[in-house]
Amino acid sequence: MSILENIQNSTAVRNYRQGYLVWLGAHKAAFELAQGGFEKLVNSREELVEDLVQKGAAMEETVQSNVNSFFGRS
């Protein structure tokens, strides 16, 4: 067995490679998770905008009602 083969087959090199592959896999998994969330947001943006508009309208109505009752308006 050559010196290069001894180095490549050493426990330290195998452990280093395994650690590198774990690191690489973790980054790939994080990217896929973020990409899935982004695609979900893009696909449901119309629903999101409509939901936000409804919440804004409800908030505006509540504030307007509170202002009117504060100043004694009907």
N, C-alpha and C positions, 0 to 999 in steps of 0.2 A: 504494500500500500504506500502511495506517495505521500509526501508531506501535505500537499494540497487536499488530497482525499481525507487525510486525518483531520485537517482543519475543518473541512466542509461537514464531516460527520461528527464533529465534537458536540458535546452537550451545550456548550456556550453558544455556538453558532445556531443550533437548532432552537434554543430558547429565545435567542435574539430574533430569529426569523418568525417564530410563533408570536412574539410580542409585537413585531412590526405588522403582521397580518391581523392581529386583534385591533391595533390602532387603525389600520386601513379599513377594516370592516366596520368599526364604530363610526368612522367618518362617512362611509357609504350609507349606513343605516340612518344617520342623522340627516344626510342630504335627502334621502328618500322620504323620510318623515316630513321634512320641511316642504319638499316638492308636493307631496300629497295634500298638505294643508293649504298650500298656495293654489293648487288646482281646484280644490274644493271651494275656496273663496272666490276664485274667478268664475267658476260655474254657477255659484249661487249669489253673484253680486246684485242681480236685479231684486231678488228676495231681500237681501240685506239692505239695499237702498230703500225699498218700500217699507220695511220694518222700521228703519230709522226715521223715515218721513212720518209714519204713523206715531211714533214715540214723540217726535218733535211737535207734531200737531196737538197731541194730548197735553204735552207740557205747556205749550202756548195757551191752550184753552184754560188750563188750571191757573196759570199766572194771570191771565186776563181777568178771570173770575175773581181772584184774590185782590187784584188792583181795584176792580170795580166795587167790591164789597168794602174795601178800605176807604175809598172815597165816597161811599154811599150811593153809588150809581147802580141802576138796575140793568 
